[in-house]
Amino acid sequence: MGDLLAIEDIVGAGHVLTGDAISDDYTHDEALTATPVEPLAVVQPADTDQVAAVVRWASDNGVPLTARGSGTGLSGACIPRADGILVSFERMAEIVEIDDANHVAVVQPGVTLHQLDEALKPHGLVYPVFPGESSASLGGNVATNAGGMRAVRYGVTRHQVLGLTAVLGTGEVLQTGGKFVKATSGYDLTQLIIGSEGTLALATQAILRLHPRLTHGVTTLIPFATMEDVTAAIPPIVGSGIMPTILEYIDFITMSAMTRAANLELGVAPDVQEKTLAYLVVVLENRSDDRVEEDTAELADLVTELGALDVYVLPRASGAALIEAREKAFWNAKASGANDILDLVVPRAAIPLYLAKVQEVAQATGSLIVGCGHAGDGNVHLSVLQGDPEVRTKVVGDVLAAGVALGGAVSGEHGIGTEKKQYLAAVEDPNKLDLMRRIKTAFDPAGILNPGAIFD
């Protein structure tokens, strides 16, 4: 206990939680397959200096550290070690600056997406990464390279983070990048830290790129008779120049569950519903209603030529409700008894072949695999319902391997954490994994930062 008292000297009385003071929320994230773990202590630093001092103490004493934002991740990456300390950033939740001239915001890691979005509205600006959970923290987004539905237009977290303040595993404080959008000055350490899931450094401040907030938009719902027709329509839409803000596919099982859970009626004719196997949801945004109308008409003509059964331009309220329901798809899957959630990414032109292979795996193993995805960037979200753990491990392995064989990757945005590392190890180039380990050693020589995440 004496050592923990030393940490209290760093962060202040009342900000080192132990025993019964550690609530259940600190022991897990939202990964369906992970087991909650109670750490030795939860530490709540207030600034970068305190984080650095805690990390130095942990490095000197060989104590594992796991960083935690809002705990909304889906890979087990913020689940602590029983012999370690959880570093919670809830006290570091300040929007330091909104710089209108440079279109950037400077934020601490505990700032949530909702908090930042509300602060940006009066400025007519937006931070465009919306991974589906507005309570998610910016620190967690940086750690996992979060994406979301708007990635087809704006890209993912790594495209929006211009610089970081980060604490290495030695306790050294690193400043990377700045309020500029390009630089050719050595290695890009900002990008190396983004997506590293707290294994290389703890980000204590981020410089975020902002964009003009588009206030005119429309949501279209486009049913197709086959999944092949849905996925074949994606490349022409992306290549048309229409620039959708959201381009999602949703299979009919998932759509039925979503609309039922949200008590949502979208006005799709019964005869069309009977023929529909999957839908595209396309959100178009622009600076004026006239431009949105032009883009909508062009989209309707295009998808009709590509075999759409119909095109529904949803009323504003219904469109917003559908997008909200899509963002809650994980919770619907969880409530429906899903045993695992996958987020593999493949080249978008390979989606039809990939989904066909997924169904081959499902049928061969008696599993149900359904889902939706960010069709515009090839990110496929699958809910796996298979109660037998041994069979499920094989199913997940086969599904992920099939995607990697088509040029994909194990995770598009949820990260690897502790729950997908066995699958990454099975399909990834061993030379790449060895290089990752050497990079980790350079950043974290004592190996205290989130050990066991991404790889052993």
CORPE-V256263 format. One record per residue. RES is the residue in three letters. PHI is phi in whole degrees, 0 to 359 (* if undefined). NEAR is the number of other C-alpha atoms within 12 Angstrom. Layout:
RES | PHI | NEAR
RES | PHI | NEAR
This chain:
MET | * | 13
GLY | 300 | 8
ASP | 296 | 20
LEU | 293 | 28
LEU | 296 | 21
ALA | 296 | 21
ILE | 292 | 33
GLU | 298 | 27
ASP | 297 | 20
ILE | 280 | 28
VAL | 261 | 32
GLY | 99 | 21
ALA | 300 | 16
GLY | 88 | 20
HIS | 245 | 29
VAL | 236 | 32
LEU | 261 | 30
THR | 222 | 26
GLY | 56 | 16
ASP | 294 | 13
ALA | 286 | 18
ILE | 274 | 26
SER | 287 | 17
ASP | 302 | 20
ASP | 301 | 24
TYR | 284 | 41
THR | 267 | 35
HIS | 204 | 36
ASP | 245 | 33
GLU | 259 | 31
ALA | 298 | 33
LEU | 287 | 30
THR | 258 | 28
ALA | 271 | 25
THR | 257 | 22
PRO | 299 | 25
VAL | 225 | 28
GLU | 268 | 29
PRO | 280 | 36
LEU | 300 | 30
ALA | 199 | 38
VAL | 248 | 44
VAL | 248 | 45
GLN | 240 | 36
PRO | 288 | 39
ALA | 250 | 30
ASP | 200 | 34
THR | 298 | 33
ASP | 300 | 24
GLN | 293 | 31
VAL | 300 | 42
ALA | 299 | 33
ALA | 293 | 29
VAL | 297 | 49
VAL | 295 | 45
ARG | 299 | 31
TRP | 299 | 30
ALA | 295 | 36
SER | 296 | 28
ASP | 295 | 20
ASN | 256 | 22
GLY | 65 | 24
VAL | 258 | 32
PRO | 296 | 38
LEU | 238 | 50
THR | 235 | 52
ALA | 274 | 57
ARG | 220 | 48
GLY | 260 | 44
SER | 265 | 39
GLY | 74 | 40
THR | 264 | 37
GLY | 293 | 43
LEU | 237 | 43
SER | 232 | 38
GLY | 81 | 40
ALA | 289 | 50
CYS | 249 | 55
ILE | 280 | 49
PRO | 285 | 45
ARG | 267 | 34
ALA | 295 | 26
ASP | 260 | 23
GLY | 234 | 34
ILE | 239 | 44
LEU | 264 | 48
VAL | 262 | 52
SER | 260 | 44
PHE | 262 | 40
GLU | 294 | 33
ARG | 275 | 26
MET | 253 | 35
ALA | 230 | 32
GLU | 253 | 28
ILE | 277 | 31
VAL | 291 | 23
GLU | 199 | 22
ILE | 243 | 30
ASP | 258 | 22
ASP | 294 | 21
ALA | 294 | 15
ASN | 260 | 21
HIS | 54 | 28
VAL | 223 | 33
ALA | 237 | 39
VAL | 248 | 35
VAL | 225 | 38
GLN | 274 | 40
PRO | 291 | 46
GLY | 277 | 41
VAL | 297 | 36
THR | 269 | 36
LEU | 298 | 37
HIS | 296 | 27
GLN | 300 | 24
LEU | 292 | 38
ASP | 298 | 30
GLU | 296 | 19
ALA | 290 | 24
LEU | 275 | 30
LYS | 305 | 20
PRO | 296 | 14
HIS | 270 | 22
GLY | 69 | 20
LEU | 237 | 28
VAL | 215 | 33
TYR | 266 | 44
PRO | 273 | 38
VAL | 271 | 42
PHE | 233 | 39
PRO | 281 | 44
GLY | 105 | 34
GLU | 220 | 33
SER | 288 | 28
SER | 277 | 25
ALA | 297 | 38
SER | 267 | 46
LEU | 294 | 55
GLY | 297 | 52
GLY | 293 | 52
ASN | 299 | 51
VAL | 296 | 55
ALA | 297 | 52
THR | 254 | 46
ASN | 53 | 38
ALA | 302 | 44
GLY | 239 | 43
GLY | 116 | 42
MET | 294 | 41
ARG | 273 | 36
ALA | 296 | 36
VAL | 299 | 36
ARG | 260 | 31
TYR | 252 | 28
GLY | 86 | 29
VAL | 252 | 35
THR | 306 | 40
ARG | 296 | 36
HIS | 276 | 31
GLN | 246 | 41
VAL | 262 | 47
LEU | 266 | 36
GLY | 191 | 38
LEU | 221 | 41
THR | 254 | 37
ALA | 220 | 41
VAL | 254 | 36
LEU | 286 | 41
GLY | 294 | 43
THR | 271 | 34
GLY | 95 | 32
GLU | 289 | 28
VAL | 259 | 27
LEU | 243 | 28
GLN | 251 | 26
THR | 237 | 30
GLY | 62 | 31
GLY | 173 | 26
LYS | 276 | 28
PHE | 217 | 21
VAL | 260 | 20
LYS | 208 | 16
ALA | 197 | 16
THR | 232 | 10
SER | 222 | 9
GLY | 86 | 9
TYR | 294 | 12
ASP | 271 | 21
LEU | 288 | 31
THR | 302 | 38
GLN | 292 | 26
LEU | 291 | 30
ILE | 285 | 43
ILE | 298 | 39
GLY | 85 | 38
SER | 274 | 42
GLU | 57 | 44
GLY | 73 | 50
THR | 268 | 46
LEU | 252 | 45
ALA | 195 | 47
LEU | 255 | 56
ALA | 285 | 55
THR | 247 | 51
GLN | 197 | 45
ALA | 225 | 49
ILE | 259 | 42
LEU | 250 | 48
ARG | 280 | 38
LEU | 247 | 35
HIS | 227 | 27
PRO | 300 | 24
ARG | 277 | 24
LEU | 274 | 23
THR | 258 | 18
HIS | 245 | 21
GLY | 196 | 32
VAL | 210 | 39
THR | 249 | 38
THR | 247 | 42
LEU | 243 | 41
ILE | 233 | 45
PRO | 276 | 45
PHE | 228 | 36
ALA | 280 | 26
THR | 224 | 28
MET | 294 | 33
GLU | 298 | 28
ASP | 295 | 31
VAL | 301 | 44
THR | 289 | 46
ALA | 291 | 28
ALA | 282 | 39
ILE | 295 | 42
PRO | 302 | 30
PRO | 298 | 26
ILE | 295 | 40
VAL | 298 | 30
GLY | 277 | 18
SER | 282 | 17
GLY | 89 | 16
ILE | 292 | 30
MET | 61 | 30
PRO | 296 | 40
THR | 279 | 40
ILE | 226 | 44
LEU | 218 | 45
GLU | 243 | 46
TYR | 249 | 50
ILE | 220 | 42
ASP | 287 | 39
PHE | 293 | 30
ILE | 293 | 27
THR | 294 | 34
MET | 298 | 40
SER | 298 | 32
ALA | 294 | 29
MET | 296 | 33
THR | 291 | 28
ARG | 292 | 19
ALA | 295 | 24
ALA | 266 | 24
ASN | 52 | 15
LEU | 249 | 24
GLU | 249 | 22
LEU | 259 | 34
GLY | 81 | 22
VAL | 285 | 27
ALA | 300 | 16
PRO | 305 | 12
ASP | 292 | 13
VAL | 288 | 22
GLN | 302 | 24
GLU | 298 | 16
LYS | 270 | 20
THR | 274 | 32
LEU | 259 | 30
ALA | 200 | 36
TYR | 236 | 45
LEU | 256 | 49
VAL | 246 | 45
VAL | 237 | 47
VAL | 255 | 41
LEU | 248 | 42
GLU | 227 | 31
ASN | 200 | 24
ARG | 274 | 18
SER | 209 | 17
ASP | 297 | 17
ASP | 300 | 16
ARG | 293 | 21
VAL | 296 | 28
GLU | 297 | 24
GLU | 298 | 19
ASP | 295 | 32
THR | 295 | 33
ALA | 297 | 21
GLU | 296 | 23
LEU | 298 | 41
ALA | 300 | 31
ASP | 297 | 20
LEU | 296 | 26
VAL | 288 | 36
THR | 296 | 22
GLU | 297 | 19
LEU | 270 | 27
GLY | 102 | 25
ALA | 299 | 34
LEU | 287 | 30
ASP | 189 | 30
VAL | 225 | 33
TYR | 248 | 31
VAL | 269 | 29
LEU | 279 | 28
PRO | 304 | 18
ARG | 307 | 17
ALA | 295 | 17
SER | 293 | 24
GLY | 298 | 29
ALA | 296 | 24
ALA | 294 | 23
LEU | 294 | 38
ILE | 296 | 41
GLU | 296 | 27
ALA | 296 | 33
ARG | 297 | 42
GLU | 295 | 30
LYS | 264 | 26
ALA | 301 | 38
PHE | 299 | 41
TRP | 294 | 29
ASN | 295 | 28
ALA | 297 | 35
LYS | 297 | 23
ALA | 294 | 18
SER | 275 | 23
GLY | 94 | 19
ALA | 301 | 29
ASN | 266 | 31
ASP | 201 | 41
ILE | 235 | 45
LEU | 245 | 46
ASP | 220 | 40
LEU | 298 | 47
VAL | 237 | 39
VAL | 228 | 35
PRO | 305 | 28
ARG | 300 | 37
ALA | 290 | 30
ALA | 268 | 30
ILE | 303 | 40
PRO | 302 | 29
LEU | 295 | 25
TYR | 297 | 35
LEU | 296 | 40
ALA | 295 | 22
LYS | 293 | 25
VAL | 300 | 35
GLN | 291 | 26
GLU | 297 | 20
VAL | 296 | 29
ALA | 299 | 27
GLN | 292 | 15
ALA | 291 | 17
THR | 244 | 25
GLY | 66 | 19
SER | 255 | 29
LEU | 250 | 30
ILE | 232 | 38
VAL | 228 | 40
GLY | 168 | 43
CYS | 207 | 46
GLY | 181 | 51
HIS | 278 | 45
ALA | 301 | 50
GLY | 295 | 44
ASP | 239 | 41
GLY | 77 | 42
ASN | 272 | 42
VAL | 258 | 45
HIS | 257 | 44
LEU | 237 | 41
SER | 261 | 39
VAL | 254 | 41
LEU | 249 | 31
GLN | 205 | 27
GLY | 286 | 19
ASP | 280 | 17
PRO | 302 | 16
GLU | 292 | 12
VAL | 295 | 21
ARG | 298 | 29
THR | 301 | 25
LYS | 292 | 24
VAL | 301 | 38
VAL | 299 | 41
GLY | 300 | 30
ASP | 292 | 30
VAL | 296 | 45
LEU | 290 | 43
ALA | 297 | 31
ALA | 297 | 31
GLY | 291 | 38
VAL | 297 | 29
ALA | 296 | 22
LEU | 266 | 25
GLY | 95 | 23
GLY | 263 | 30
ALA | 221 | 34
VAL | 300 | 42
SER | 226 | 40
GLY | 266 | 40
GLU | 200 | 46
HIS | 284 | 47
GLY | 92 | 42
ILE | 264 | 39
GLY | 55 | 41
THR | 262 | 37
GLU | 270 | 38
LYS | 241 | 39
LYS | 293 | 27
GLN | 295 | 24
TYR | 284 | 33
LEU | 298 | 32
ALA | 298 | 26
ALA | 285 | 21
VAL | 244 | 27
GLU | 277 | 27
ASP | 298 | 15
PRO | 303 | 14
ASN | 295 | 12
LYS | 292 | 15
LEU | 296 | 20
ASP | 297 | 16
LEU | 295 | 15
MET | 301 | 25
ARG | 296 | 25
ARG | 292 | 16
ILE | 296 | 23
LYS | 300 | 34
THR | 298 | 22
ALA | 293 | 18
PHE | 280 | 32
ASP | 220 | 34
PRO | 300 | 26
ALA | 275 | 28
GLY | 66 | 35
ILE | 265 | 41
LEU | 274 | 46
ASN | 47 | 43
PRO | 297 | 39
GLY | 94 | 31
ALA | 268 | 41
ILE | 73 | 38
PHE | 209 | 32
ASP | 281 | 22
